Amino acid sequence: MKKWIRSRLNLKADFSSEKEYEECVADLIQHGMVDSMKNLIQHGNTNCLEHSLNVSYSSYLICRRLGFDYRSAARGGLLHDFFLYDWHRGKPYKGLHGFMHPYFALQNANRYFNLNDLEKDIIKKHMWPLTIKFPRYKETFVVLFVDKFCALGEMVKCMLPELKNEMIK
């Protein structure tokens, strides 16, 4: 996992932070349902597990640096998109994915893991303001902004080859 984190995120972190991050999320990463997120495409060519790890680790580093609850940020960030369906092919509900998936992610996370209130808030409100209810914790804001930043980067990365081909024409 260390190699993956370094190669995918290209973030500067010391060995102790990598080890500490792994300890924060070890029980989640080892769970088969979390592992199944790698079979679901999230943004562009990035699967749901990669996206969630990007959000989780970046949120962990930011919260650690700011003196916030980095453990809950890492865990909530990893489970924020734990909805477990391919939203590109259909969904088990009526309505727009952006508005509804946090509730399914929280329902699934509660089914498989014991969560604290902060982790629940992160999962449920990471799509604010679409989720209407205001985030309760500063760590939730960190995760929701990191989520938007990562999603944008993943979509741009996917579009770059197309843009390059258009420029060549």
Buried (B, 14 or more C-beta within 10 A) or exposed (E): EEEEBEEEBEBEBEEEBBEBBBEBBEEBBEEEBBEEBEEBBBBBEBBBBBBBBBBBBBBBBBBBEEEBBBBBBBBBBBBBBBBBBEBEEEBEEEEEBEEBBBBBBBBBBBEBBEBEEBBBBBBBBBBBEBBEEEBBBEBBBBBBBBBEEBBEBBBEEEEEEEEEEEEEE
